Structures are given as structure tokens and as C-alpha cells.
Amino acid sequence: MLALRLLNVVAPAYFLCIALVTLVLQLFLFLPRMREDPTAARLFSPALLHGALFLFLSTNALGNYVLVIQNSPDDLDACQGAEARRALCPPPSTHFCRVCARVTLRHDHHCFFTGNCIGSRNMRNFILFCLYTSLACLYSMVAGVAYISAVLSISFAHPLAFLTLLPTSISQFFSGAVLGSEMFVILMLYLWFAIGLACAGFCCHQLLLILRGQTRHQVRKGVAVRPRPWRKNLQEVFGKRWLLGLLVPMFNVGSESCKQRDK
């Protein structure tokens, strides 16, 4: 349990460090490099468009990250104390998390990167957090590839060029042909790629469970759920005004998840 609680502190710090490093690289390396293009138009320059798109993705990723943490899935009005929670909030739709020491309505899993349980109140924000984190990482990887291609005069036209970039750059780094800052960006490319794919896969998996009306906790425990239309399952999580929540990080956009009953 001590190791899990330590991970509950280290994982959010790791995520925030990655976010800070990404922001610094975007502001001080990628954007200045794009502004050096003399052929770019002033109104719709690549730097302006890149900065606006990255700001949109990062704002939604960090905004939903904060909302996942702030919107605790506790049902404190109905359940007071650990024993009372187990008695008044029976499974399968609730679960007592030992790491958080709280009851989660429609418990899905405990996310160590947010240090919080994912349940009925913050599921929509968690999915959007995964979506925009994936997009922000993959977009940063594309911007980093363009930066490395311009600085080191490397062509990525061949499909295997990205896979062979790391071992080739390591040998050139020790020979002095690649600077430390350039080597750091190359390492970040692979980290962005890994995080982007992981978050995309996790987001798709969560959406599939929502379409089925299930949670990861119910799947793990083998709990059967009553079949319902997939549109209703989506509406309970994302609400009727789902487009507003997709564009702007918000908590309550008409979601009906708080009105769910035990399956």
C-alpha cells in the first residue's frame, strides 16, 4: 500500500514535468524556428497557426486534467465512513478504493497520473484528458520531427527513418556531431510517441466500455450489466451538450451520470 501511495504522488509529478518540458520546447525551440521562415505570410504564418493549435490542445488537456482531480467521485451525502459506505453503497456500481480511502460511484479504476479515482462524476473529463493528451503529444512529435529535420538536415520520407533516428543520433552524439539540446529533443520524440499511442489506446478502450454500458471494475469482477442502447450510454457520460465540453474544458454540460442507478 505504501508503494501505491508513493506512486500516487510520483506519477502526477512525472506528468506535470513532461507537460512543462513540452511547453518549454514549444516556446523556445519549435516556435522560434518557424518564425525564421522568410516566405511565410504574416497573417497566417506557420508559427501563429502552430501556436494556436498547440494552445488549444494543451489547454484542453490540462483543463480536463484539473477537472478530473477537482471533481471527486465521492458520494459523501449517502455514505459516511468506510463501513457505512460498504453497507449503503453495495457493488457493482460502487467500490471502496484503498488508495483514496473513498467510495466511488460507478468506479472504473484508480488513475495514478491524476492521483484520483475515475467514476461517474469525472469519467467524461478523464476521457477528454486522454484524448487531448494524445493529440498534444503526437502533434508535439510532428513539430519536433520538423525541427530535427531542419536542424540536422534529415529526411523522414523513408518509413524507417524515424525508427533508425535514435541509434544513429546516439552514435553521432558521442562523436560530437549532435548537440545535447538536439539529442534531448530526439529523446522527447520517442517519449511523445509512446505517451500519445498509450493515451489514444486507453481512450478508445474507455469509449468501448462506455458504449457497452460497462466499467473496467465491472469487467474485472465479471459483473453482468443490463443491455441498453449505446446512445443512452454515451449521453449519460458526455451529456446532451457534448460538443461544448469537447471544445472547452468544463465539468457540467448536461451529463446525466449523477442520476444513474445501480445496474
C-alpha positions as a Python dict, from the first residue, in 0.01 Angstrom:
ca = {
    (1, 'M'): (0, 0, 0),
    (2, 'L'): (290, 235, 75),
    (3, 'A'): (428, 177, -275),
    (4, 'L'): (89, 256, -431),
    (5, 'R'): (55, 579, -233),
    (6, 'L'): (409, 679, -331),
    (7, 'L'): (321, 610, -694),
    (8, 'N'): (10, 823, -643),
    (9, 'V'): (244, 1118, -577),
    (10, 'V'): (525, 1043, -823),
    (11, 'A'): (303, 980, -1128),
    (12, 'P'): (129, 1324, -1125),
    (13, 'A'): (468, 1492, -1074),
    (14, 'Y'): (603, 1298, -1374),
    (15, 'F'): (310, 1409, -1591),
    (16, 'L'): (349, 1774, -1490),
    (17, 'C'): (724, 1761, -1564),
    (18, 'I'): (657, 1621, -1912),
    (19, 'A'): (397, 1894, -1970),
    (20, 'L'): (640, 2165, -1857),
    (21, 'V'): (923, 2033, -2075),
    (22, 'T'): (688, 2015, -2373),
    (23, 'L'): (577, 2375, -2320),
    (24, 'V'): (938, 2498, -2292),
    (25, 'L'): (1043, 2318, -2611),
    (26, 'Q'): (744, 2456, -2799),
    (27, 'L'): (805, 2815, -2688),
    (28, 'F'): (1183, 2834, -2712),
    (29, 'L'): (1272, 2590, -2993),
    (30, 'F'): (986, 2498, -3225),
    (31, 'L'): (805, 2834, -3250),
    (32, 'P'): (1122, 3047, -3299),
    (33, 'R'): (1234, 2808, -3571),
    (34, 'M'): (902, 2853, -3756),
    (35, 'R'): (926, 3233, -3733),
    (36, 'E'): (1257, 3222, -3918),
    (37, 'D'): (1082, 3120, -4241),
    (38, 'P'): (1105, 3431, -4469),
    (39, 'T'): (843, 3301, -4714),
    (40, 'A'): (569, 3269, -4451),
    (41, 'A'): (271, 3504, -4460),
    (42, 'R'): (238, 3744, -4168),
    (43, 'L'): (-132, 3686, -4103),
    (44, 'F'): (-141, 3307, -4124),
    (45, 'S'): (220, 3222, -4056),
    (46, 'P'): (312, 2865, -3959),
    (47, 'A'): (426, 2987, -3617),
    (48, 'L'): (90, 3153, -3547),
    (49, 'L'): (-113, 2852, -3659),
    (50, 'H'): (113, 2613, -3472),
    (51, 'G'): (95, 2819, -3155),
    (52, 'A'): (-285, 2845, -3171),
    (53, 'L'): (-331, 2472, -3228),
    (54, 'F'): (-88, 2374, -2954),
    (55, 'L'): (-253, 2620, -2715),
    (56, 'F'): (-594, 2466, -2788),
    (57, 'L'): (-472, 2109, -2735),
    (58, 'S'): (-267, 2183, -2423),
    (59, 'T'): (-541, 2396, -2264),
    (60, 'N'): (-798, 2121, -2306),
    (61, 'A'): (-556, 1853, -2183),
    (62, 'L'): (-453, 2044, -1870),
    (63, 'G'): (-804, 2181, -1811),
    (64, 'N'): (-962, 1837, -1811),
    (65, 'Y'): (-671, 1708, -1601),
    (66, 'V'): (-754, 1964, -1332),
    (67, 'L'): (-1126, 1882, -1352),
    (68, 'V'): (-1055, 1510, -1307),
    (69, 'I'): (-873, 1592, -985),
    (70, 'Q'): (-1121, 1852, -858),
    (71, 'N'): (-1437, 1655, -931),
    (72, 'S'): (-1411, 1382, -672),
    (73, 'P'): (-1645, 1088, -739),
    (74, 'D'): (-1736, 1056, -370),
    (75, 'D'): (-2095, 1021, -256),
    (76, 'L'): (-2038, 1166, 90),
    (77, 'D'): (-2402, 1258, 147),
    (78, 'A'): (-2517, 899, 111),
    (79, 'C'): (-2220, 725, 270),
    (80, 'Q'): (-2031, 835, 579),
    (81, 'G'): (-1732, 629, 688),
    (82, 'A'): (-1574, 325, 530),
    (83, 'E'): (-1803, 64, 686),
    (84, 'A'): (-2114, 270, 620),
    (85, 'R'): (-2009, 315, 260),
    (86, 'R'): (-1974, -57, 207),
    (87, 'A'): (-2314, -116, 363),
    (88, 'L'): (-2511, 163, 198),
    (89, 'C'): (-2334, 156, -140),
    (90, 'P'): (-2308, -210, -241),
    (91, 'P'): (-2133, -325, -558),
    (92, 'P'): (-2129, -342, -854),
    (93, 'S'): (-2183, 26, -921),
    (94, 'T'): (-1972, 144, -625),
    (95, 'H'): (-1632, 49, -497),
    (96, 'F'): (-1418, 140, -197),
    (97, 'C'): (-1069, 245, -310),
    (98, 'R'): (-798, 170, -54),
    (99, 'V'): (-556, 421, -207),
    (100, 'C'): (-804, 712, -191),
    (101, 'A'): (-993, 575, 113),
    (102, 'R'): (-1322, 673, -50),
    (103, 'V'): (-1626, 527, -220),
    (104, 'T'): (-1651, 586, -595),
    (105, 'L'): (-1984, 579, -773),
    (106, 'R'): (-1964, 366, -1087),
    (107, 'H'): (-1599, 303, -1012),
    (108, 'D'): (-1390, 242, -1322),
    (109, 'H'): (-1029, 244, -1200),
    (110, 'H'): (-779, 443, -998),
    (111, 'C'): (-564, 669, -1215),
    (112, 'F'): (-221, 725, -1063),
    (113, 'F'): (-134, 1004, -1307),
    (114, 'T'): (-418, 1213, -1167),
    (115, 'G'): (-395, 1071, -815),
    (116, 'N'): (-771, 1021, -816),
    (117, 'C'): (-1034, 757, -878),
    (118, 'I'): (-1228, 766, -1204),
    (119, 'G'): (-1603, 733, -1161),
    (120, 'S'): (-1936, 877, -1260),
    (121, 'R'): (-1853, 1242, -1194),
    (122, 'N'): (-1520, 1270, -1375),
    (123, 'M'): (-1532, 1000, -1643),
    (124, 'R'): (-1608, 1246, -1923),
    (125, 'N'): (-1321, 1474, -1820),
    (126, 'F'): (-1087, 1176, -1793),
    (127, 'I'): (-1166, 1060, -2148),
    (128, 'L'): (-1116, 1411, -2284),
    (129, 'F'): (-792, 1437, -2088),
    (130, 'C'): (-665, 1118, -2254),
    (131, 'L'): (-783, 1237, -2596),
    (132, 'Y'): (-621, 1580, -2584),
    (133, 'T'): (-305, 1450, -2417),
    (134, 'S'): (-268, 1202, -2701),
    (135, 'L'): (-326, 1472, -2963),
    (136, 'A'): (-90, 1717, -2792),
    (137, 'C'): (188, 1457, -2766),
    (138, 'L'): (153, 1337, -3125),
    (139, 'Y'): (138, 1695, -3252),
    (140, 'S'): (448, 1785, -3049),
    (141, 'M'): (619, 1483, -3202),
    (142, 'V'): (535, 1608, -3552),
    (143, 'A'): (665, 1956, -3467),
    (144, 'G'): (978, 1802, -3317),
    (145, 'V'): (1037, 1592, -3628),
    (146, 'A'): (1011, 1906, -3841),
    (147, 'Y'): (1260, 2081, -3611),
    (148, 'I'): (1511, 1795, -3620),
    (149, 'S'): (1469, 1762, -3996),
    (150, 'A'): (1555, 2130, -4042),
    (151, 'V'): (1841, 2143, -3790),
    (152, 'L'): (2015, 1818, -3880),
    (153, 'S'): (1908, 1808, -4248),
    (154, 'I'): (1750, 1467, -4205),
    (155, 'S'): (1481, 1340, -4440),
    (156, 'F'): (1192, 1141, -4292),
    (157, 'A'): (1050, 1041, -4628),
    (158, 'H'): (1156, 680, -4572),
    (159, 'P'): (922, 492, -4332),
    (160, 'L'): (1216, 353, -4133),
    (161, 'A'): (1385, 690, -4085),
    (162, 'F'): (1211, 755, -3753),
    (163, 'L'): (1294, 409, -3620),
    (164, 'T'): (1663, 443, -3701),
    (165, 'L'): (1686, 803, -3578),
    (166, 'L'): (1762, 718, -3215),
    (167, 'P'): (2053, 471, -3260),
    (168, 'T'): (2206, 690, -3532),
    (169, 'S'): (2174, 1003, -3318),
    (170, 'I'): (2329, 834, -3014),
    (171, 'S'): (2643, 744, -3209),
    (172, 'Q'): (2661, 1096, -3356),
    (173, 'F'): (2609, 1249, -3012),
    (174, 'F'): (2911, 1074, -2865),
    (175, 'S'): (3116, 1174, -3169),
    (176, 'G'): (3017, 1539, -3125),
    (177, 'A'): (2807, 1572, -3443),
    (178, 'V'): (2479, 1616, -3248),
    (179, 'L'): (2438, 1876, -2973),
    (180, 'G'): (2295, 1797, -2632),
    (181, 'S'): (1980, 2003, -2694),
    (182, 'E'): (1918, 1824, -3022),
    (183, 'M'): (1969, 1485, -2858),
    (184, 'F'): (1722, 1581, -2587),
    (185, 'V'): (1459, 1670, -2848),
    (186, 'I'): (1515, 1335, -3020),
    (187, 'L'): (1459, 1151, -2693),
    (188, 'M'): (1143, 1354, -2637),
    (189, 'L'): (1016, 1249, -2981),
    (190, 'Y'): (1003, 886, -2873),
    (191, 'L'): (853, 977, -2537),
    (192, 'W'): (578, 1182, -2705),
    (193, 'F'): (515, 897, -2946),
    (194, 'A'): (481, 642, -2665),
    (195, 'I'): (257, 862, -2448),
    (196, 'G'): (44, 959, -2746),
    (197, 'L'): (-19, 600, -2852),
    (198, 'A'): (-81, 487, -2493),
    (199, 'C'): (-336, 762, -2426),
    (200, 'A'): (-507, 702, -2761),
    (201, 'G'): (-539, 330, -2691),
    (202, 'F'): (-668, 393, -2340),
    (203, 'C'): (-919, 648, -2469),
    (204, 'C'): (-1052, 404, -2731),
    (205, 'H'): (-1078, 129, -2469),
    (206, 'Q'): (-1276, 355, -2234),
    (207, 'L'): (-1511, 460, -2514),
    (208, 'L'): (-1575, 97, -2600),
    (209, 'L'): (-1666, 22, -2239),
    (210, 'I'): (-1899, 323, -2230),
    (211, 'L'): (-2074, 207, -2545),
    (212, 'R'): (-2135, -127, -2372),
    (213, 'G'): (-2250, 44, -2052),
    (214, 'Q'): (-1967, -111, -1850),
    (215, 'T'): (-1678, 0, -1634),
    (216, 'R'): (-1336, -159, -1600),
    (217, 'H'): (-1421, -257, -1244),
    (218, 'Q'): (-1732, -444, -1361),
    (219, 'V'): (-1537, -620, -1636),
    (220, 'R'): (-1263, -719, -1391),
    (221, 'K'): (-1518, -855, -1141),
    (222, 'G'): (-1722, -1028, -1410),
    (223, 'V'): (-2038, -831, -1330),
    (224, 'A'): (-2311, -854, -1593),
    (225, 'V'): (-2488, -532, -1691),
    (226, 'R'): (-2829, -478, -1842),
    (227, 'P'): (-2806, -416, -2218),
    (228, 'R'): (-2908, -65, -2318),
    (229, 'P'): (-2884, 146, -2636),
    (230, 'W'): (-2534, 276, -2693),
    (231, 'R'): (-2664, 629, -2749),
    (232, 'K'): (-2807, 635, -2398),
    (233, 'N'): (-2480, 511, -2253),
    (234, 'L'): (-2289, 787, -2428),
    (235, 'Q'): (-2539, 1051, -2319),
    (236, 'E'): (-2507, 950, -1954),
    (237, 'V'): (-2132, 1020, -1967),
    (238, 'F'): (-2100, 1309, -2212),
    (239, 'G'): (-2440, 1476, -2170),
    (240, 'K'): (-2665, 1631, -2431),
    (241, 'R'): (-2437, 1930, -2494),
    (242, 'W'): (-2132, 1713, -2556),
    (243, 'L'): (-1989, 1943, -2824),
    (244, 'L'): (-1945, 2228, -2576),
    (245, 'G'): (-1748, 2006, -2342),
    (246, 'L'): (-1541, 1881, -2633),
    (247, 'L'): (-1423, 2230, -2724),
    (248, 'V'): (-1389, 2385, -2378),
    (249, 'P'): (-1284, 2203, -2057),
    (250, 'M'): (-1599, 2212, -1845),
    (251, 'F'): (-1743, 1992, -1574),
    (252, 'N'): (-2122, 2003, -1611),
    (253, 'V'): (-2251, 2014, -1968),
    (254, 'G'): (-2580, 1838, -1909),
    (255, 'S'): (-2442, 1498, -1812),
    (256, 'E'): (-2688, 1255, -1660),
    (257, 'S'): (-2428, 1032, -1498),
    (258, 'C'): (-2509, 1163, -1150),
    (259, 'K'): (-2863, 1029, -1189),
    (260, 'Q'): (-2759, 675, -1264),
    (261, 'R'): (-2893, 390, -1055),
    (262, 'D'): (-2716, 68, -966),
    (263, 'K'): (-2714, -172, -1252),
}
